[in-house]
Amino acid sequence: MAAHRFAWAAAIVMAGTVLSRLLGLVRQQVLAIEFGTTPRMDAFWTAFKIPDAIFTLVAGGVLSSSLIPVFAGYLSHHQRAQAVHVASAIITTVLAVLGGAALLLELLAPELVPLLTSTYSPDRQALVVALTRVLLIQPIFLAVSGVMMGILQSYQHFLLPALAPVVYNLSIIAAALLLGPNLGVEGLAIGVVAGAVLQVALQYPAMRHFQFRYRPLIDLKDEGVREVLRLMFPRVFASASLATNFLVSAALASALQKGAYTGFNIAFSLMQLPLGIFAIAISVVAFPTLSAQVAQNDLGSMSRTLLRSLRFILFLVIPSTVGLVLLREPIVRTLFQYGAFTARSTALTTQPLIFFALGLFGHATVEIVLRGFYALHETLRPVLINVVTLALNLGLSFAFVGSLAQGGLALAMSIAVGLEALALLALLSTRLPGFDWMALIGGALRCLVAALAMGLALYAFVHGSTARLDLQSVGPRAAQLAGGLGVAGVVYLGAAYLLRVPEVGDLRRLVRR
């Protein structure tokens, strides 16, 4: 992809991601105001874990590690009919597997839920079972939507895939406001399922535009399908390990004080805001290009594309880490501390947010580096690294949860993902000719110096404004947060400009375009 088209695509995905993440924050605000950090809300988040584990295990592995590289490879060689055949077979296979898994877990939910919620009362366990049975419908439609996203992105169409999460969040917000008062958290579950259905409906017109005609079929003898499945199985194993870690985290957090798990989830969502806007958006745009460059055996161009993407990601997420740490209380107070969400709820959220922020660079690096491996049709070695770091995460979770509570779970995840990012990048660089380590390290260090300068200015601003403003009112809270973001942006960009960070010029050209 040409540089100007890459910039446009990145701008589209970032804009869609910003809108989606802002609506995600609105969703969290609505849920916090309507439901707070109550035992029923803890039950809702716990019920999410089994459906999420299914989606991560089956659909997530297919989309991220195998389907897009194979589909984009066929398109780069002008084999559109074969690409459609492979995608149709994968959709059918995923639907069959997810449908069967959902049906089985509908029956086994009463036996599985108590294993995750041993400290819950029988009534809360029964609520988790009921919510789980509704939410098990969600991953089926999310899987179809995810495949559609991958297909459209392979065609270099990014607008509707970027908007799909927007309708998902809107559906949940509407359910909270319209169904929540009468149905409670059960109404939220209905909104989640409706949002997954709407994602599919939104992308369908674009699929017709590219003349993609889905045909139900299972063809395990096709070379492309077999390649997708070959790449899929190692990733499924890693996804199973990841799902296990999240389920263990849910079990550990549910045994803490009431509301701790909800605070943990909100903090994780706040960390994902800059991760999604910057790292995931740029990685999504780069992935089809990386896959096409591998299909054309142009590893030199792939090396430059990945380096450029990673440098720009770090330029944006390094200051985001400092900002999340220093603005954690203004962010949580301004966005959530209303209604049933009290000062105690804020404390339960800001504590893990510190530790989640420290792992932001690791999460961001993993996003783009893993896509480099998937573009190379290699999943086994990164999966082995992933399994080792997930085992480390599990051990650290047990070690830290006693002294740091939900913050210990966040710290364990950040340490593990940071080590995973470094190991994956070192391994991938051995496959890429001319990968410029000095340019990457030098650029990251200059970004870090600029972020530290920003941090000093931000620390002075936050402490000064806290002493002067009445933060019990909505207006002063919003003013403090807006002022802090303004100070952070001006100081960081100014320091980066003085340090001659080249991404400042790239950002200026992107905004101008």
C-alpha positions as CSV (number, residue, x, y, z in Angstrom):
1,M,0.0,0.0,0.0
2,A,1.3,3.5,-0.9
3,A,2.2,5.8,2.0
4,H,-0.7,8.2,1.3
5,R,-3.2,5.3,1.1
6,F,-1.8,3.8,4.3
7,A,-2.2,7.2,6.0
8,W,-5.8,7.5,4.9
9,A,-6.6,4.0,5.9
10,A,-5.0,4.5,9.3
11,A,-6.9,7.7,9.8
12,I,-10.2,6.0,9.0
13,V,-9.5,3.1,11.4
14,M,-8.3,5.4,14.1
15,A,-11.4,7.6,13.7
16,G,-13.6,4.6,13.9
17,T,-11.7,3.3,16.8
18,V,-11.9,6.6,18.6
19,L,-15.7,6.7,18.1
20,S,-16.0,3.1,19.2
21,R,-13.8,3.6,22.3
22,L,-15.6,6.8,23.3
23,L,-18.9,4.9,23.0
24,G,-17.2,2.2,25.0
25,L,-16.5,4.7,27.7
26,V,-20.1,6.0,27.5
27,R,-21.2,2.4,27.8
28,Q,-19.0,2.0,30.9
29,Q,-20.4,5.2,32.3
30,V,-24.0,4.1,31.8
31,L,-23.3,0.7,33.3
32,A,-21.5,2.3,36.3
33,I,-24.3,4.9,36.9
34,E,-27.1,2.4,36.5
35,F,-25.6,-0.6,38.2
36,G,-22.4,0.5,40.1
37,T,-20.0,-2.1,41.5
38,T,-22.8,-4.3,42.8
39,P,-22.8,-8.1,43.2
40,R,-25.2,-8.4,40.2
41,M,-22.8,-6.5,38.0
42,D,-20.0,-8.8,39.2
43,A,-22.2,-11.7,38.1
44,F,-22.7,-10.0,34.6
45,W,-18.9,-9.7,34.1
46,T,-18.3,-13.2,35.3
47,A,-20.9,-14.5,32.9
48,F,-19.0,-12.9,30.0
49,K,-16.0,-15.1,30.5
50,I,-17.3,-18.4,29.1
51,P,-18.6,-16.9,25.8
52,D,-15.5,-14.8,25.4
53,A,-13.4,-17.9,26.0
54,I,-15.3,-19.7,23.2
55,F,-14.8,-16.8,20.8
56,T,-11.1,-16.4,21.6
57,L,-10.5,-20.1,21.3
58,V,-12.2,-20.7,18.0
59,A,-12.9,-17.5,16.0
60,G,-10.1,-15.4,17.3
61,G,-7.5,-17.9,16.4
62,V,-8.8,-18.3,12.9
63,L,-9.1,-14.6,12.1
64,S,-5.8,-13.3,13.5
65,S,-3.4,-16.1,12.6
66,S,-4.6,-17.8,9.4
67,L,-7.6,-16.5,7.4
68,I,-6.4,-13.0,6.5
69,P,-2.9,-14.0,5.3
70,V,-4.3,-16.8,3.1
71,F,-7.2,-14.7,1.7
72,A,-4.9,-11.7,1.0
73,G,-2.4,-14.0,-0.6
74,Y,-4.9,-15.3,-3.1
75,L,-6.0,-11.7,-3.9
76,S,-2.5,-10.6,-4.5
77,H,-2.2,-13.3,-7.1
78,H,-5.6,-12.4,-8.6
79,Q,-7.3,-15.7,-7.5
80,R,-10.5,-14.2,-6.2
81,A,-12.7,-17.3,-6.8
82,Q,-10.3,-19.4,-4.8
83,A,-10.2,-16.8,-2.0
84,V,-14.1,-16.8,-1.8
85,H,-14.2,-20.6,-1.8
86,V,-11.7,-20.8,1.2
87,A,-13.5,-18.0,3.1
88,S,-16.9,-19.7,2.6
89,A,-15.5,-23.0,3.9
90,I,-14.0,-21.3,6.9
91,I,-17.2,-19.5,7.8
92,T,-19.2,-22.7,7.6
93,T,-16.6,-24.6,9.7
94,V,-16.5,-21.9,12.4
95,L,-20.3,-21.7,12.6
96,A,-20.5,-25.5,13.0
97,V,-17.9,-25.5,15.7
98,L,-19.3,-22.5,17.6
99,G,-22.8,-23.7,17.3
100,G,-21.9,-27.1,18.7
101,A,-19.8,-25.6,21.5
102,A,-22.6,-23.1,22.5
103,L,-25.2,-25.9,22.6
104,L,-22.9,-28.1,24.8
105,L,-22.2,-25.2,27.2
106,E,-25.8,-24.3,27.4
107,L,-26.3,-27.7,29.0
108,L,-23.2,-27.7,31.1
109,A,-23.4,-24.2,32.5
110,P,-24.9,-25.2,35.8
111,E,-21.9,-27.4,36.4
112,L,-19.2,-25.1,35.1
113,V,-20.3,-21.8,36.7
114,P,-19.8,-22.9,40.3
115,L,-16.2,-23.8,39.5
116,L,-15.5,-20.1,38.7
117,T,-17.7,-18.6,41.4
118,S,-17.2,-20.8,44.5
119,T,-17.5,-17.8,46.8
120,Y,-20.8,-16.6,45.2
121,S,-24.1,-17.3,46.9
122,P,-26.5,-19.8,45.2
123,D,-28.7,-16.9,43.9
124,R,-25.7,-15.1,42.3
125,Q,-24.5,-18.4,40.8
126,A,-28.0,-19.0,39.3
127,L,-27.9,-15.5,37.9
128,V,-24.5,-16.2,36.3
129,V,-25.9,-19.4,34.7
130,A,-28.9,-17.5,33.3
131,L,-26.7,-14.7,31.8
132,T,-24.2,-17.2,30.4
133,R,-26.9,-19.0,28.5
134,V,-28.1,-15.8,26.9
135,L,-24.5,-14.6,26.1
136,L,-23.5,-17.9,24.5
137,I,-25.4,-16.7,21.3
138,Q,-23.1,-13.7,21.0
139,P,-19.8,-15.4,19.9
140,I,-21.6,-17.1,16.9
141,F,-22.5,-13.7,15.4
142,L,-19.2,-12.1,16.4
143,A,-17.4,-14.9,14.6
144,V,-19.3,-14.2,11.4
145,S,-18.7,-10.4,11.8
146,G,-15.0,-11.1,12.4
147,V,-14.6,-13.1,9.2
148,M,-16.4,-10.4,7.3
149,M,-14.0,-7.8,8.8
150,G,-11.0,-9.8,7.7
151,I,-12.4,-10.2,4.1
152,L,-13.1,-6.5,3.7
153,Q,-9.7,-5.5,5.1
154,S,-8.1,-7.8,2.7
155,Y,-9.8,-5.8,0.0
156,Q,-8.3,-2.7,1.6
157,H,-11.8,-1.6,2.7
158,F,-11.6,-0.4,6.4
159,L,-14.6,1.9,6.9
160,L,-17.5,-0.5,7.8
161,P,-15.2,-2.9,9.8
162,A,-14.2,0.1,11.8
163,L,-17.8,1.1,12.4
164,A,-19.0,-2.4,13.4
165,P,-17.9,-2.1,17.0
166,V,-19.7,1.3,17.1
167,V,-23.1,-0.4,16.6
168,Y,-22.2,-3.0,19.1
169,N,-21.6,-0.4,21.8
170,L,-24.7,1.5,20.8
171,S,-26.8,-1.6,21.3
172,I,-25.5,-2.2,24.8
173,I,-26.0,1.4,25.8
174,A,-29.6,1.3,24.5
175,A,-30.2,-1.9,26.4
176,A,-28.9,-0.5,29.6
177,L,-31.1,2.6,29.3
178,L,-34.2,1.0,27.9
179,L,-34.2,-2.6,29.3
180,G,-32.0,-2.1,32.4
181,P,-34.6,-0.4,34.6
182,N,-37.0,-3.3,34.2
183,L,-34.9,-6.3,33.4
184,G,-31.7,-5.4,35.2
185,V,-28.4,-7.1,34.0
186,E,-30.6,-9.6,32.0
187,G,-31.5,-6.7,29.7
188,L,-27.8,-6.0,29.2
189,A,-27.2,-9.6,28.0
190,I,-30.0,-9.1,25.4
191,G,-28.3,-5.9,24.2
192,V,-24.9,-7.7,23.9
193,V,-26.5,-10.3,21.6
194,A,-28.4,-7.7,19.5
195,G,-25.1,-5.8,19.1
196,A,-23.4,-8.8,17.6
197,V,-26.2,-9.4,15.2
198,L,-26.1,-5.7,14.1
199,Q,-22.4,-6.0,13.3
200,V,-23.2,-8.7,10.7
201,A,-26.0,-6.6,9.2
202,L,-23.8,-3.5,8.9
203,Q,-21.1,-5.2,6.9
204,Y,-23.3,-7.2,4.6
205,P,-23.7,-4.4,1.9
206,A,-19.9,-4.1,1.5
207,M,-19.6,-7.8,1.0
208,R,-22.1,-7.6,-1.8
209,H,-20.2,-4.6,-3.2
210,F,-17.1,-6.8,-3.6
211,Q,-19.3,-9.5,-5.1
212,F,-18.5,-11.9,-2.3
213,R,-21.1,-14.7,-2.4
214,Y,-21.1,-17.0,0.6
215,R,-21.9,-20.6,-0.1
216,P,-22.3,-23.0,2.8
217,L,-19.7,-25.7,2.4
218,I,-17.1,-27.7,4.2
219,D,-14.1,-28.6,2.1
220,L,-11.2,-30.0,4.2
221,K,-9.4,-31.2,1.1
222,D,-8.9,-27.8,-0.4
223,E,-5.3,-26.6,-0.2
224,G,-6.2,-23.1,1.1
225,V,-8.6,-24.5,3.7
226,R,-6.0,-26.9,4.9
227,E,-3.4,-24.1,5.1
228,V,-5.8,-22.0,7.2
229,L,-6.4,-25.0,9.5
230,R,-2.7,-25.8,9.7
231,L,-2.0,-22.2,10.9
232,M,-5.0,-22.3,13.1
233,F,-4.2,-25.2,15.5
234,P,-1.1,-23.8,17.2
235,R,-3.0,-20.5,17.7
236,V,-6.0,-22.3,19.1
237,F,-3.8,-23.9,21.7
238,A,-2.4,-20.5,22.7
239,S,-5.9,-19.1,22.8
240,A,-7.0,-21.8,25.1
241,S,-4.1,-20.9,27.5
242,L,-5.1,-17.3,27.3
243,A,-8.7,-18.1,28.1
244,T,-7.6,-20.2,31.0
245,N,-5.7,-17.3,32.4
246,F,-8.6,-15.0,32.1
247,L,-10.9,-17.5,33.8
248,V,-8.4,-17.9,36.6
249,S,-8.2,-14.1,37.0
250,A,-12.0,-14.0,37.1
251,A,-12.0,-16.6,39.9
252,L,-9.3,-14.9,41.9
253,A,-10.9,-11.4,41.5
254,S,-14.4,-12.8,42.4
255,A,-12.9,-14.0,45.7
256,L,-11.8,-10.4,46.6
257,Q,-14.0,-7.7,48.2
258,K,-17.3,-6.9,46.4
259,G,-16.8,-4.7,43.4
260,A,-13.1,-5.5,42.9
261,Y,-13.7,-7.5,39.7
262,T,-15.8,-4.7,38.2
263,G,-13.1,-2.2,39.0
264,F,-10.5,-4.6,37.4
265,N,-12.6,-4.8,34.2
266,I,-13.1,-1.0,34.0
267,A,-9.4,-0.4,34.4
268,F,-8.6,-2.9,31.7
269,S,-11.1,-1.2,29.4
270,L,-9.4,2.2,30.1
271,M,-6.0,0.7,29.2
272,Q,-7.5,-0.7,26.0
273,L,-8.6,2.8,24.9
274,P,-5.1,4.0,23.7
275,L,-4.3,0.4,22.7
276,G,-7.2,0.3,20.4
277,I,-7.0,3.8,19.0
278,F,-3.3,3.6,18.2
279,A,-1.8,0.1,18.3
280,I,-4.7,-2.0,17.0
281,A,-5.8,0.5,14.4
282,I,-2.3,0.8,12.9
283,S,-1.8,-3.0,13.1
284,V,-5.1,-3.7,11.4
285,V,-4.2,-1.4,8.4
286,A,-0.7,-2.9,8.2
287,F,-1.7,-6.5,8.3
288,P,-3.1,-7.0,4.7
289,T,-0.1,-5.1,3.4
290,L,2.3,-7.3,5.3
291,S,0.5,-10.4,4.1
292,A,0.6,-9.3,0.4
293,Q,4.3,-8.5,0.7
294,V,5.0,-12.0,2.0
295,A,2.9,-13.5,-0.8
296,Q,5.1,-11.5,-3.3
297,N,8.3,-12.7,-1.5
298,D,9.2,-9.1,-0.8
299,L,10.6,-9.4,2.8
300,G,12.6,-6.2,2.5
301,S,9.5,-4.2,2.1
302,M,7.7,-6.1,4.8
303,S,10.6,-5.3,7.2
304,R,10.3,-1.6,6.4
305,T,6.5,-1.7,6.8
306,L,6.6,-3.4,10.2
307,L,9.4,-1.1,11.5
308,R,7.5,2.0,10.4
309,S,4.3,0.8,12.0
310,L,6.0,-0.2,15.2
311,R,7.8,3.1,15.6
312,F,4.6,5.1,15.1
313,I,2.8,2.8,17.6
314,L,5.4,3.4,20.3
315,F,5.5,7.1,19.5
316,L,1.8,7.2,20.6
317,V,1.6,4.6,23.4
318,I,4.6,5.6,25.4
319,P,3.1,9.0,26.4
320,S,-0.3,7.3,26.8
321,T,1.3,5.1,29.6
322,V,2.5,8.2,31.5
323,G,-0.8,9.9,31.0
324,L,-2.8,7.0,32.3
325,V,-0.7,6.8,35.4
326,L,-0.8,10.5,36.3
327,L,-4.4,11.2,35.2
328,R,-5.9,8.0,36.5
329,E,-8.0,9.6,39.2
330,P,-9.2,12.5,37.0
331,I,-10.1,10.0,34.3
332,V,-12.1,7.7,36.5
333,R,-13.7,10.5,38.6
334,T,-14.8,12.4,35.5
335,L,-16.0,9.4,33.5
336,F,-17.6,7.1,36.1
337,Q,-18.0,8.6,39.6
338,Y,-21.8,9.3,39.5
339,G,-24.8,7.5,40.9
340,A,-24.0,4.1,42.2
341,F,-20.4,4.5,41.3
342,T,-18.9,5.9,44.5
343,A,-15.5,7.1,45.6
344,R,-14.9,3.6,46.8
345,S,-15.5,2.4,43.3
346,T,-13.0,4.9,42.0
347,A,-10.4,3.6,44.3
348,L,-11.1,0.0,43.2
349,T,-10.5,1.1,39.6
350,T,-7.5,3.4,39.8
351,Q,-5.4,0.9,41.7
352,P,-5.2,-1.7,38.9
353,L,-5.2,1.0,36.3
354,I,-1.6,2.0,37.3
355,F,-0.4,-1.6,36.7
356,F,-2.3,-2.0,33.5
357,A,-0.8,1.2,32.1
358,L,2.7,-0.2,32.7
359,G,2.0,-3.0,30.3
360,L,0.6,-0.9,27.5
361,F,3.8,-0.9,25.5
362,G,3.9,-4.7,25.7
363,H,0.3,-5.1,24.5
364,A,0.9,-2.6,21.7
365,T,4.1,-4.3,20.5
366,V,2.5,-7.8,20.5
367,E,-0.3,-6.5,18.3
368,I,1.9,-5.6,15.4
369,V,4.6,-8.2,15.9
370,L,2.1,-11.1,16.0
371,R,0.6,-9.9,12.7
372,G,4.1,-10.0,11.2
373,F,4.4,-13.7,12.2
374,Y,0.9,-14.4,10.8
375,A,1.7,-12.7,7.6
376,L,4.7,-15.1,7.3
377,H,2.4,-18.1,7.9
378,E,4.2,-18.9,11.1
379,T,2.3,-19.5,14.3
380,L,4.1,-22.4,16.1
381,R,7.1,-20.5,17.6
382,P,5.2,-17.4,18.7
383,V,2.6,-19.7,20.3
384,L,5.3,-21.4,22.3
385,I,6.5,-18.1,23.6
386,N,2.9,-17.1,24.3
387,V,2.2,-20.3,26.3
388,V,5.4,-19.7,28.4
389,T,4.5,-16.1,29.2
390,L,0.9,-17.0,30.0
391,A,2.2,-19.6,32.5
392,L,4.3,-16.9,34.0
393,N,1.3,-14.6,34.2
394,L,-0.6,-17.4,36.0
395,G,2.1,-17.8,38.5
396,L,2.6,-14.1,39.1
397,S,-1.2,-13.7,39.6
398,F,-1.2,-16.1,42.5
399,A,1.9,-14.4,43.9
400,F,0.7,-10.8,43.7
401,V,-3.1,-11.1,44.4
402,G,-2.6,-11.5,48.1
403,S,-0.6,-8.3,48.6
404,L,-2.0,-6.1,45.7
405,A,-5.5,-7.6,45.3
406,Q,-6.9,-6.8,41.8
407,G,-3.8,-4.6,41.1
408,G,-1.7,-7.7,41.5
409,L,-3.6,-9.4,38.7
410,A,-3.0,-6.4,36.5
411,L,0.7,-6.2,37.3
412,A,1.1,-9.9,36.6
413,M,-0.4,-9.4,33.1
414,S,1.8,-6.4,32.4
415,I,5.0,-8.2,33.3
416,A,4.1,-11.2,31.3
417,V,3.1,-9.3,28.2
418,G,6.1,-7.1,28.3
419,L,8.5,-10.1,28.3
420,E,6.4,-11.7,25.5
421,A,6.7,-8.6,23.4
422,L,10.5,-8.5,23.7
423,A,10.8,-12.2,22.9
424,L,8.5,-12.1,19.9
425,L,10.2,-9.0,18.4
426,A,13.7,-10.6,18.8
427,L,12.5,-13.8,17.1
428,L,10.7,-12.0,14.3
429,S,13.7,-9.8,13.5
430,T,15.7,-12.9,12.6
431,R,13.3,-13.4,9.7
432,L,13.4,-9.9,8.4
433,P,16.4,-8.7,6.3
434,G,17.7,-5.3,7.2
435,F,15.5,-4.8,10.3
436,D,16.9,-1.6,11.8
437,W,17.2,-2.2,15.6
438,M,19.1,1.1,16.1
439,A,16.4,3.2,14.5
440,L,13.7,1.4,16.7
441,I,15.6,1.7,20.0
442,G,16.8,5.3,19.3
443,G,13.3,6.4,18.4
444,A,11.8,4.7,21.5
445,L,14.3,6.3,23.8
446,R,13.6,9.8,22.4
447,C,9.9,9.2,22.8
448,L,10.5,8.1,26.4
449,V,12.5,11.3,27.2
450,A,9.7,13.4,25.7
451,A,7.2,11.5,27.7
452,L,9.1,12.0,31.0
453,A,9.2,15.8,30.3
454,M,5.4,15.6,29.7
455,G,5.1,13.6,33.0
456,L,6.8,16.3,35.0
457,A,4.5,19.0,33.6
458,L,1.5,16.8,34.1
459,Y,2.3,16.0,37.7
460,A,2.6,19.7,38.5
461,F,-0.7,20.4,36.8
462,V,-2.6,17.7,38.5
463,H,-1.4,18.5,42.0
464,G,-1.9,22.2,41.5
465,S,-5.4,21.8,40.1
466,T,-6.4,19.3,42.8
467,A,-5.6,21.9,45.4
468,R,-7.6,24.7,43.7
469,L,-10.7,23.0,42.3
470,D,-13.8,21.5,43.9
471,L,-13.6,18.1,42.5
472,Q,-17.0,17.1,43.9
473,S,-18.7,18.9,41.0
474,V,-18.9,17.7,37.4
475,G,-17.5,20.9,35.8
476,P,-14.3,21.1,37.7
477,R,-13.6,17.4,37.2
478,A,-14.1,17.8,33.4
479,A,-11.9,20.9,33.4
480,Q,-9.1,19.2,35.2
481,L,-9.2,16.2,32.8
482,A,-9.3,18.4,29.7
483,G,-6.6,20.7,31.0
484,G,-4.4,17.7,31.8
485,L,-4.8,16.2,28.4
486,G,-4.0,19.6,26.8
487,V,-0.9,20.0,28.9
488,A,0.2,16.5,28.1
489,G,-0.3,16.9,24.3
490,V,1.4,20.2,24.0
491,V,4.5,19.3,26.1
492,Y,5.0,15.9,24.6
493,L,4.7,17.1,21.0
494,G,6.9,20.0,21.7
495,A,9.6,17.9,23.4
496,A,9.4,15.3,20.6
497,Y,9.9,18.0,18.0
498,L,12.9,19.4,19.9
499,L,14.3,15.9,20.1
500,R,13.7,15.5,16.3
501,V,11.5,12.5,16.6
502,P,10.6,11.8,12.9
503,E,7.1,10.6,13.8
504,V,6.1,14.2,14.6
505,G,6.4,15.1,11.0
506,D,4.5,11.9,10.0
507,L,1.7,12.9,12.3
508,R,1.6,16.4,10.9
509,R,1.3,15.1,7.3
510,L,-1.3,12.6,8.4
511,V,-3.5,15.3,10.0
512,R,-3.0,17.5,6.9
513,R,-4.1,14.8,4.6
